[in-house]
Amino acid sequence: MPAPDFDVGLGLGSNLGDSPANIRRALAEIERRGFARVTALSRIYRTPPWGPVAQPPFANACALARTRLAPLDLLAALKAIEAEMGRAAGERWGPRLIDLDILFHGAGALDVPGLHLPHRHLFERAFVLIPLAEIAPGLHLDGRSVAHAARTIDASGMEIWSTRA
């Protein structure tokens, strides 16, 4: 029996180099490697940096995809893309060439070292909620509406950077 397909949500971010191009390249790599099929893409947003480190604005987007990979296998595949694109280890919440996060994986929850699903900070971050609600307005995670949270979160400083990811 083939492995089941899972619906997943991905968060993508970059604030070094050509940030929108970095996001597009990461999406192309996901498709090229065949471990997930992207089914929906948000616009790319210019967002203020998150955290205590002074740095340039981020480009952020979200994608919905289908995968047969288990959560930790998907995380490993995404981290391989980050490394091959040139992401270097750095300060937490610091500048980065590319950041690929799993926002949710199917309807399940997971809490293991290095991965908490749904993403533990999803409902605190406009740069995730706004693009995710754009492509999944009916989505509920942990009993909460993503669209409602997106309408009520402070999105100061966010603007559309590109109409296509």
ChimeraX attribute file (.defattr): number of C-alpha atoms within 10 A of each C-alpha:
attribute: neighborCount
match mode: 1-to-1
recipient: residues
	/A:1	3
	/A:2	5
	/A:3	9
	/A:4	11
	/A:5	14
	/A:6	18
	/A:7	18
	/A:8	23
	/A:9	23
	/A:10	21
	/A:11	23
	/A:12	26
	/A:13	28
	/A:14	25
	/A:15	25
	/A:16	18
	/A:17	11
	/A:18	11
	/A:19	21
	/A:20	25
	/A:21	13
	/A:22	21
	/A:23	26
	/A:24	16
	/A:25	16
	/A:26	21
	/A:27	20
	/A:28	13
	/A:29	17
	/A:30	18
	/A:31	14
	/A:32	11
	/A:33	11
	/A:34	11
	/A:35	18
	/A:36	23
	/A:37	18
	/A:38	20
	/A:39	12
	/A:40	15
	/A:41	20
	/A:42	21
	/A:43	21
	/A:44	26
	/A:45	26
	/A:46	23
	/A:47	22
	/A:48	20
	/A:49	19
	/A:50	15
	/A:51	10
	/A:52	10
	/A:53	12
	/A:54	11
	/A:55	16
	/A:56	15
	/A:57	19
	/A:58	27
	/A:59	30
	/A:60	30
	/A:61	31
	/A:62	32
	/A:63	23
	/A:64	21
	/A:65	21
	/A:66	18
	/A:67	20
	/A:68	16
	/A:69	18
	/A:70	14
	/A:71	21
	/A:72	14
	/A:73	12
	/A:74	19
	/A:75	16
	/A:76	12
	/A:77	16
	/A:78	21
	/A:79	17
	/A:80	13
	/A:81	20
	/A:82	19
	/A:83	14
	/A:84	11
	/A:85	15
	/A:86	12
	/A:87	18
	/A:88	13
	/A:89	10
	/A:90	9
	/A:91	10
	/A:92	10
	/A:93	13
	/A:94	16
	/A:95	24
	/A:96	23
	/A:97	20
	/A:98	29
	/A:99	21
	/A:100	20
	/A:101	18
	/A:102	22
	/A:103	24
	/A:104	24
	/A:105	23
	/A:106	16
	/A:107	13
	/A:108	11
	/A:109	13
	/A:110	14
	/A:111	11
	/A:112	8
	/A:113	6
	/A:114	7
	/A:115	16
	/A:116	16
	/A:117	21
	/A:118	22
	/A:119	20
	/A:120	12
	/A:121	11
	/A:122	19
	/A:123	18
	/A:124	13
	/A:125	15
	/A:126	21
	/A:127	30
	/A:128	23
	/A:129	24
	/A:130	26
	/A:131	24
	/A:132	28
	/A:133	20
	/A:134	18
	/A:135	19
	/A:136	20
	/A:137	15
	/A:138	11
	/A:139	14
	/A:140	13
	/A:141	17
	/A:142	11
	/A:143	7
	/A:144	11
	/A:145	15
	/A:146	23
	/A:147	20
	/A:148	15
	/A:149	18
	/A:150	23
	/A:151	13
	/A:152	9
	/A:153	15
	/A:154	12
	/A:155	16
	/A:156	9
	/A:157	10
	/A:158	18
	/A:159	14
	/A:160	14
	/A:161	17
	/A:162	14
	/A:163	9
	/A:164	13
	/A:165	21
